Amino acid sequence: MVVSVSIGAVTVPVGEVWRIVLHHASGRGATADPALDQIVWSFRAPRVVLAALVGAGLAVSGAVLQAVVSNPLADPTVLGFSSGASLGAVIVIVLASGATLGGLGVSAAAFLGALAAGALVFVLGRRGGRMAPTRLVLAGVAIGYVFLSATSFLQLQATPNELRTVMFWMLGSVAGAQWSQLPTVSAVVIITTIVLSLFGRRLNVLLAGDESATALGVDVGRLRAVLLVLSSLLTGTTIAVAGGVGFVGLMIPHLVRLTIGADHRRLLPLTALLGAVYLVLVDLLSRTLDRPNELPLGILTALLGAPFFIWLLRRNKGLDAT
Protein backbone atom coordinates (compact mmCIF):
# COMPACT_ATOMS: atom_id res chain seq x y z
CA MET A 1 0.00 0.00 0.00
CA VAL A 2 2.84 2.39 0.80
CA VAL A 3 4.55 1.62 -2.51
CA SER A 4 1.26 2.15 -4.35
CA VAL A 5 0.87 5.56 -2.72
CA SER A 6 4.38 6.54 -3.75
CA ILE A 7 3.97 5.66 -7.46
CA GLY A 8 2.03 7.81 -9.88
CA ALA A 9 2.31 10.73 -12.27
CA VAL A 10 4.48 12.31 -9.57
CA THR A 11 6.71 9.81 -7.78
CA VAL A 12 7.00 10.37 -4.04
CA PRO A 13 9.83 8.60 -2.16
CA VAL A 14 8.61 5.87 0.18
CA GLY A 15 10.28 7.57 3.13
CA GLU A 16 8.41 10.78 2.37
CA VAL A 17 5.13 8.84 2.17
CA TRP A 18 5.73 7.40 5.64
CA ARG A 19 6.59 10.84 7.00
CA ILE A 20 3.41 12.41 5.63
CA VAL A 21 1.19 9.59 6.85
CA LEU A 22 2.71 9.60 10.32
CA HIS A 23 2.42 13.40 10.48
CA HIS A 24 -1.32 13.27 9.78
CA ALA A 25 -1.90 10.22 11.98
CA SER A 26 0.00 11.44 15.04
CA GLY A 27 0.49 15.16 14.50
CA ARG A 28 4.22 14.72 14.94
CA GLY A 29 7.06 15.44 12.57
CA ALA A 30 7.77 18.32 10.24
CA THR A 31 5.21 19.42 7.68
CA ALA A 32 6.04 18.10 4.22
CA ASP A 33 6.02 20.06 1.00
CA PRO A 34 2.38 21.22 0.61
CA ALA A 35 2.09 19.80 -2.91
CA LEU A 36 3.44 16.39 -1.92
CA ASP A 37 1.32 16.42 1.21
CA GLN A 38 -1.83 16.97 -0.85
CA ILE A 39 -0.88 14.28 -3.39
CA VAL A 40 -0.19 11.68 -0.72
CA TRP A 41 -2.79 12.42 1.94
CA SER A 42 -5.71 13.91 0.00
CA PHE A 43 -5.60 11.89 -3.22
CA ARG A 44 -3.58 8.67 -3.11
CA ALA A 45 -3.86 7.46 0.49
CA PRO A 46 -7.69 7.32 0.65
CA ARG A 47 -7.74 5.75 -2.80
CA VAL A 48 -5.36 2.96 -1.81
CA VAL A 49 -7.16 2.30 1.48
CA LEU A 50 -10.51 2.12 -0.33
CA ALA A 51 -9.07 -0.28 -2.93
CA ALA A 52 -7.85 -2.54 -0.11
CA LEU A 53 -11.25 -2.51 1.60
CA VAL A 54 -13.13 -3.23 -1.64
CA GLY A 55 -10.77 -6.05 -2.58
CA ALA A 56 -11.09 -7.63 0.87
CA GLY A 57 -14.89 -7.35 0.89
CA LEU A 58 -15.41 -8.82 -2.58
CA ALA A 59 -12.94 -11.67 -1.95
CA VAL A 60 -14.56 -12.67 1.35
CA SER A 61 -18.03 -12.48 -0.19
CA GLY A 62 -16.92 -14.78 -3.00
CA ALA A 63 -15.40 -17.31 -0.59
CA VAL A 64 -18.60 -17.46 1.45
CA LEU A 65 -20.87 -17.78 -1.58
CA GLN A 66 -18.77 -20.64 -2.96
CA ALA A 67 -19.33 -22.55 0.28
CA VAL A 68 -23.01 -21.63 0.59
CA VAL A 69 -23.92 -22.89 -2.90
CA SER A 70 -21.27 -25.66 -2.97
CA ASN A 71 -20.05 -24.39 -6.31
CA PRO A 72 -16.48 -23.24 -7.03
CA LEU A 73 -17.72 -20.91 -9.79
CA ALA A 74 -19.83 -18.77 -7.48
CA ASP A 75 -18.96 -15.14 -6.77
CA PRO A 76 -20.90 -11.87 -6.47
CA THR A 77 -20.62 -11.25 -10.23
CA VAL A 78 -21.57 -14.71 -11.46
CA LEU A 79 -24.51 -14.96 -9.03
CA GLY A 80 -25.89 -11.58 -10.08
CA PHE A 81 -25.22 -9.75 -6.79
CA SER A 82 -23.04 -7.18 -8.50
CA SER A 83 -25.63 -6.49 -11.19
CA GLY A 84 -28.33 -6.08 -8.56
CA ALA A 85 -26.23 -3.70 -6.51
CA SER A 86 -25.34 -1.67 -9.59
CA LEU A 87 -28.98 -1.43 -10.65
CA GLY A 88 -30.00 -0.21 -7.20
CA ALA A 89 -27.35 2.49 -7.27
CA VAL A 90 -28.15 3.53 -10.84
CA ILE A 91 -31.87 3.85 -10.04
CA VAL A 92 -31.03 6.46 -7.40
CA ILE A 93 -28.49 8.20 -9.65
CA VAL A 94 -30.88 8.55 -12.60
CA LEU A 95 -34.27 8.96 -10.92
CA ALA A 96 -33.03 11.13 -8.06
CA SER A 97 -29.99 12.73 -9.73
CA GLY A 98 -27.62 11.04 -7.28
CA ALA A 99 -29.34 12.38 -4.14
CA THR A 100 -31.97 10.21 -2.48
CA LEU A 101 -35.07 8.42 -3.68
CA GLY A 102 -37.73 8.22 -1.01
CA GLY A 103 -35.01 8.71 1.59
CA LEU A 104 -32.93 5.91 0.06
CA GLY A 105 -29.31 6.80 -0.71
CA VAL A 106 -26.98 5.25 -3.27
CA SER A 107 -25.26 2.92 -0.80
CA ALA A 108 -28.54 1.68 0.71
CA ALA A 109 -30.00 1.17 -2.77
CA ALA A 110 -26.94 -0.84 -3.82
CA PHE A 111 -27.29 -3.05 -0.75
CA LEU A 112 -31.00 -3.66 -1.38
CA GLY A 113 -30.29 -4.38 -5.04
CA ALA A 114 -27.69 -7.00 -4.12
CA LEU A 115 -30.07 -8.56 -1.58
CA ALA A 116 -32.92 -8.67 -4.13
CA ALA A 117 -30.69 -10.32 -6.73
CA GLY A 118 -29.48 -12.87 -4.19
CA ALA A 119 -33.02 -13.73 -3.10
CA LEU A 120 -34.16 -14.26 -6.70
CA VAL A 121 -31.15 -16.44 -7.51
CA PHE A 122 -31.69 -18.66 -4.48
CA VAL A 123 -35.41 -19.05 -5.24
CA LEU A 124 -34.80 -19.92 -8.88
CA GLY A 125 -31.83 -22.12 -8.05
CA ARG A 126 -33.83 -24.59 -5.94
CA ARG A 127 -34.95 -27.92 -7.32
CA GLY A 128 -37.08 -30.31 -5.33
CA GLY A 129 -36.69 -28.17 -2.23
CA ARG A 130 -32.89 -28.32 -2.42
CA MET A 131 -30.28 -26.03 -3.91
CA ALA A 132 -28.75 -27.34 -7.14
CA PRO A 133 -25.29 -25.82 -7.74
CA THR A 134 -25.57 -25.71 -11.53
CA ARG A 135 -29.06 -24.20 -11.38
CA LEU A 136 -27.80 -21.52 -8.98
CA VAL A 137 -25.06 -20.45 -11.38
CA LEU A 138 -27.46 -20.45 -14.36
CA ALA A 139 -30.03 -18.51 -12.34
CA GLY A 140 -27.35 -16.01 -11.34
CA VAL A 141 -26.30 -15.47 -14.94
CA ALA A 142 -29.93 -15.00 -16.00
CA ILE A 143 -30.76 -12.59 -13.17
CA GLY A 144 -27.55 -10.71 -13.85
CA TYR A 145 -28.57 -10.14 -17.46
CA VAL A 146 -32.07 -9.04 -16.44
CA PHE A 147 -30.65 -6.47 -14.03
CA LEU A 148 -28.06 -5.43 -16.60
CA SER A 149 -30.78 -4.81 -19.20
CA ALA A 150 -32.68 -2.66 -16.70
CA THR A 151 -29.48 -0.71 -16.03
CA SER A 152 -28.99 -0.22 -19.79
CA PHE A 153 -32.56 1.05 -20.11
CA LEU A 154 -31.93 3.60 -17.37
CA GLN A 155 -28.81 4.73 -19.22
CA LEU A 156 -31.02 5.72 -22.14
CA GLN A 157 -33.06 7.92 -19.80
CA ALA A 158 -30.04 9.58 -18.19
CA THR A 159 -28.66 13.03 -18.86
CA PRO A 160 -25.03 13.32 -19.99
CA ASN A 161 -23.89 14.09 -16.43
CA GLU A 162 -25.87 11.19 -15.02
CA LEU A 163 -24.58 8.91 -17.77
CA ARG A 164 -20.99 9.61 -16.77
CA THR A 165 -21.86 8.66 -13.20
CA VAL A 166 -23.62 5.51 -14.36
CA MET A 167 -20.52 4.47 -16.30
CA PHE A 168 -18.64 4.56 -13.00
CA TRP A 169 -20.85 1.74 -11.74
CA MET A 170 -20.46 -0.24 -14.93
CA LEU A 171 -16.66 -0.10 -15.07
CA GLY A 172 -15.53 0.38 -11.47
CA SER A 173 -13.05 2.87 -10.02
CA VAL A 174 -11.69 4.16 -6.73
CA ALA A 175 -10.39 7.38 -8.27
CA GLY A 176 -12.82 9.59 -6.37
CA ALA A 177 -12.07 8.13 -2.95
CA GLN A 178 -12.35 10.50 0.00
CA TRP A 179 -11.57 10.05 3.67
CA SER A 180 -15.21 10.73 4.51
CA GLN A 181 -16.23 7.50 2.71
CA LEU A 182 -13.88 5.23 4.60
CA PRO A 183 -15.37 4.96 8.12
CA THR A 184 -18.61 3.33 6.94
CA VAL A 185 -16.91 1.05 4.42
CA SER A 186 -14.21 0.10 6.93
CA ALA A 187 -16.77 -0.75 9.60
CA VAL A 188 -18.86 -2.91 7.25
CA VAL A 189 -15.92 -4.80 5.73
CA ILE A 190 -14.01 -5.38 8.97
CA ILE A 191 -16.99 -6.28 11.16
CA THR A 192 -18.65 -8.48 8.53
CA THR A 193 -15.38 -10.29 7.81
CA ILE A 194 -14.89 -10.97 11.52
CA VAL A 195 -18.46 -12.24 11.88
CA LEU A 196 -18.15 -14.47 8.81
CA SER A 197 -14.85 -15.84 10.14
CA LEU A 198 -16.72 -16.89 13.29
CA PHE A 199 -18.93 -18.99 11.00
CA GLY A 200 -15.82 -20.79 9.72
CA ARG A 201 -16.55 -24.13 11.37
CA ARG A 202 -20.16 -24.18 10.09
CA LEU A 203 -18.98 -23.23 6.60
CA ASN A 204 -16.67 -26.23 6.74
CA VAL A 205 -19.64 -28.42 7.66
CA LEU A 206 -21.60 -27.10 4.67
CA LEU A 207 -18.89 -28.43 2.38
CA ALA A 208 -19.80 -31.95 3.53
CA GLY A 209 -23.35 -31.59 2.17
CA ASP A 210 -26.74 -30.63 3.56
CA GLU A 211 -27.47 -34.08 5.03
CA SER A 212 -24.21 -34.20 6.96
CA ALA A 213 -24.63 -30.61 8.15
CA THR A 214 -28.18 -31.32 9.37
CA ALA A 215 -27.03 -34.49 11.13
CA LEU A 216 -24.44 -32.40 12.99
CA GLY A 217 -27.15 -30.03 14.23
CA VAL A 218 -26.73 -27.18 11.75
CA ASP A 219 -29.90 -25.40 10.61
CA VAL A 220 -28.85 -25.27 6.96
CA GLY A 221 -31.69 -23.05 5.75
CA ARG A 222 -31.20 -20.45 8.45
CA LEU A 223 -27.41 -20.52 8.07
CA ARG A 224 -27.65 -19.94 4.32
CA ALA A 225 -30.06 -17.03 4.86
CA VAL A 226 -27.71 -15.33 7.34
CA LEU A 227 -24.70 -15.85 5.08
CA LEU A 228 -26.68 -14.52 2.11
CA VAL A 229 -27.55 -11.31 3.95
CA LEU A 230 -23.95 -10.79 5.10
CA SER A 231 -22.58 -11.45 1.61
CA SER A 232 -25.12 -9.04 0.15
CA LEU A 233 -24.09 -6.41 2.69
CA LEU A 234 -20.43 -6.79 1.73
CA THR A 235 -21.18 -6.73 -2.00
CA GLY A 236 -23.60 -3.82 -1.84
CA THR A 237 -21.31 -1.70 0.32
CA THR A 238 -18.22 -2.23 -1.82
CA ILE A 239 -20.01 -1.68 -5.12
CA ALA A 240 -21.66 1.43 -3.71
CA VAL A 241 -18.23 3.05 -3.42
CA ALA A 242 -16.26 1.35 -6.21
CA GLY A 243 -18.72 0.31 -8.90
CA GLY A 244 -18.70 -2.93 -10.87
CA VAL A 245 -15.39 -4.61 -10.05
CA GLY A 246 -15.69 -8.23 -11.15
CA PHE A 247 -13.91 -11.56 -10.70
CA VAL A 248 -12.19 -10.65 -7.42
CA GLY A 249 -14.51 -12.94 -5.47
CA LEU A 250 -13.89 -15.76 -7.93
CA MET A 251 -10.09 -15.66 -8.18
CA ILE A 252 -8.82 -14.82 -4.73
CA PRO A 253 -10.53 -17.57 -2.65
CA HIS A 254 -9.26 -20.23 -5.04
CA LEU A 255 -5.72 -18.91 -4.92
CA VAL A 256 -5.83 -19.08 -1.12
CA ARG A 257 -7.32 -22.61 -1.15
CA LEU A 258 -4.55 -23.81 -3.43
CA THR A 259 -2.07 -22.58 -0.81
CA ILE A 260 -3.57 -23.43 2.60
CA GLY A 261 -6.58 -25.68 1.94
CA ALA A 262 -10.32 -25.19 2.46
CA ASP A 263 -10.56 -24.62 6.23
CA HIS A 264 -12.65 -21.43 6.39
CA ARG A 265 -11.30 -20.52 9.81
CA ARG A 266 -8.01 -19.70 8.07
CA LEU A 267 -9.34 -19.20 4.56
CA LEU A 268 -11.50 -16.13 5.21
CA PRO A 269 -8.90 -13.93 6.99
CA LEU A 270 -6.22 -14.75 4.42
CA THR A 271 -8.68 -14.25 1.57
CA ALA A 272 -9.44 -10.77 2.90
CA LEU A 273 -5.73 -9.97 3.09
CA LEU A 274 -4.92 -11.28 -0.41
CA GLY A 275 -8.02 -9.59 -1.87
CA ALA A 276 -6.88 -6.27 -0.40
CA VAL A 277 -3.36 -6.65 -1.81
CA TYR A 278 -4.67 -7.77 -5.20
CA LEU A 279 -6.98 -4.79 -5.76
CA VAL A 280 -4.34 -2.33 -4.55
CA LEU A 281 -1.99 -3.75 -7.21
CA VAL A 282 -4.74 -3.64 -9.87
CA ASP A 283 -5.45 -0.01 -9.00
CA LEU A 284 -1.73 0.73 -9.28
CA LEU A 285 -1.72 -0.82 -12.77
CA SER A 286 -4.80 1.18 -13.72
CA ARG A 287 -2.91 4.40 -12.91
CA THR A 288 0.40 3.50 -14.53
CA LEU A 289 -0.20 1.34 -17.62
CA ASP A 290 -1.49 4.21 -19.77
CA ARG A 291 -0.20 7.39 -18.12
CA PRO A 292 -1.56 10.00 -17.77
CA ASN A 293 -4.87 8.24 -18.53
CA GLU A 294 -6.46 5.83 -16.08
CA LEU A 295 -8.02 2.47 -16.91
CA PRO A 296 -11.18 1.40 -15.04
CA LEU A 297 -10.64 -1.34 -12.50
CA GLY A 298 -13.30 -3.53 -14.08
CA ILE A 299 -11.36 -3.79 -17.33
CA LEU A 300 -8.23 -5.10 -15.63
CA THR A 301 -10.00 -7.45 -13.21
CA ALA A 302 -11.96 -8.94 -16.12
CA LEU A 303 -8.79 -9.26 -18.20
CA LEU A 304 -7.15 -11.19 -15.36
CA GLY A 305 -10.25 -12.98 -14.09
CA ALA A 306 -11.78 -14.33 -17.32
CA PRO A 307 -8.81 -16.63 -18.14
CA PHE A 308 -8.84 -17.82 -14.53
CA PHE A 309 -12.57 -18.58 -14.85
CA ILE A 310 -11.90 -20.66 -17.99
CA TRP A 311 -9.08 -22.53 -16.24
CA LEU A 312 -11.39 -23.23 -13.30
CA LEU A 313 -14.07 -24.63 -15.62
CA ARG A 314 -11.56 -27.00 -17.18
CA ARG A 315 -10.14 -28.00 -13.79
CA ASN A 316 -13.59 -28.81 -12.29
CA LYS A 317 -14.77 -31.28 -14.90
CA GLY A 318 -17.08 -32.84 -12.34
CA LEU A 319 -19.43 -29.90 -12.78
CA ASP A 320 -20.56 -31.37 -16.10
CA ALA A 321 -22.21 -34.21 -14.26
CA THR A 322 -24.02 -32.06 -11.71
KABEL-V402375 format. One line per field, one symbol per residue. phi: phi as a letter, one per 40 degrees, with the letter a starting at -180 (. if undefined). burial: b if it has 16 or more other C-alpha atoms within 10 Angstrom, else e. A space follows every 10 residues. Layout:
# KABEL-V402375
phi = ???
burial = ???
This chain:
# KABEL-V402375
phi = .ccccccidb cbddcccdcc cccccbgbgc ccddcccccc ccbccccccc dccccccccc dccccccccf acccadcccg cccccccdcc dccccbfgcb bggccccccc cccccccccc ccccccaggb cbdccccccc cccdcccccc cccccccccd cccccccdcc bgabcccbdc ccdccccccc cccccccccd cccccdcchc ccccccgccc cccccccccc cccccccccc bbgccbgccc ccdccccccb gbcccbcccc cccccccdcc cccccccbcb dccbcccccc ccccccccdc cccccccccc cc
burial = bbebbbbbee ebeeebbebb bebeeeeeee eeeeebbebb bebbbbbbbb bbbbbbbbbb bbbbbbbbbb bbbbbbbbbb bbbbbbbbbb bbbbebbbeb beebbbbbbb bbbbbbbbbb bbebbeeeee bbbbbbbbbb bbbbebbbeb bbebbeebee ebbebbbbbb bbbbbebbee ebeebbebbb ebbeebbebb ebbbbbbeeb eebeeeebeb eeebeebbbb bbbbbbbbbb bbbbbbbbbb bbbbebbeee ebebbebbbb bbbbbbbbbb bbbbbbbbee eeebbbbbbb bbebbeebbe ebeeeeeeee ee
